[in-house]
Amino acid sequence: MKQTTTNREQRHSEAGFSLIELIVAMAVTLVISGIAVTLLSASFSLRSREDRKSDAIADVRRTLNAMTREIANSGYGLPSNLPVNGIVAADSNNTSIRILSNSDRFNGGATPDTPTSQDEDVVYRYVNDTATAQRYVVRFDVNSSINGTSVLANRIDSFTIHYYSQKVVYTPTAVAAVGVPTCTNSDITNVLTAAGGTAVSEVSPDQATYIVLTACVQLGAIGQAGQVGYQPPTVQQLTSDVQLRNATAISF
């Protein structure tokens, strides 16, 4: 009898999990794995979204920097028959600007009296291509002997050029004041003299001495609100001020 009891206890100690225990363990494992996969997927989605946002903003910043440098030099060394500030009014508006400079005027260039050399007659234009649902800024070099068109920013949702006769201060438009953020109304408002207090209106491009560039990048929502991995829409507005240093220079 003692030997029989010992054998039973040994068999019981060597027994594995029951079927119910295995099912419960598998269910818990599946639940934990599902949560881990969901969180990992959300993490990858967030990283991808932030990368796209960073790339788009970097493109716009590079574009604004390039435009600011070239526009600031507009009007350099121009003859008196051309606009003093170097901006061609007929080809300039709130989404396009054509700038002239005569950079080889004093360095023995081939055409020292006219802006006909490369990079002396440049057009920047914001293009809203509804056919392809793309929006971008292009730079066109009128005097280039080869293909003078280059795309500077291809992930931009709004772009506006403002022309003023003096330095101004302003307030960026609240792009997310009501409802879903959008670049549709992204711009500047409450434009005042540099000292503040007096409203300033825009002038004809060929009369401008101060320019404000505004741009906006917009990314739509990912997922649904209240669910794991949801990312709300986001909007980033950027501005750049340009003082036309040659606007009051003496033409020859």
Secondary structure, DSSP 8 states (H G I E B T S, - for coil): -HHHHHHHHHHHHT----HHHHHHHHHHHHHHHHHHHHHHHHHHHHHHHHHHHHHHHHHHHHHHHHHHHHHHTTTTT--TTS-TT-B-GGG-SSSEEEEE--TTTTTT-S-TTSS-STTSEEEEEEEEETTTTEEEEEEEETT-SS--EEEEESS-SEEEEEEESS-EEEEE--TTSSSS--STT-SEEEEEETTSSSB-----GGG-SEEEEEEEEEE--BS-TTSTT-B--EEEEEEEEEE-TTTTS---
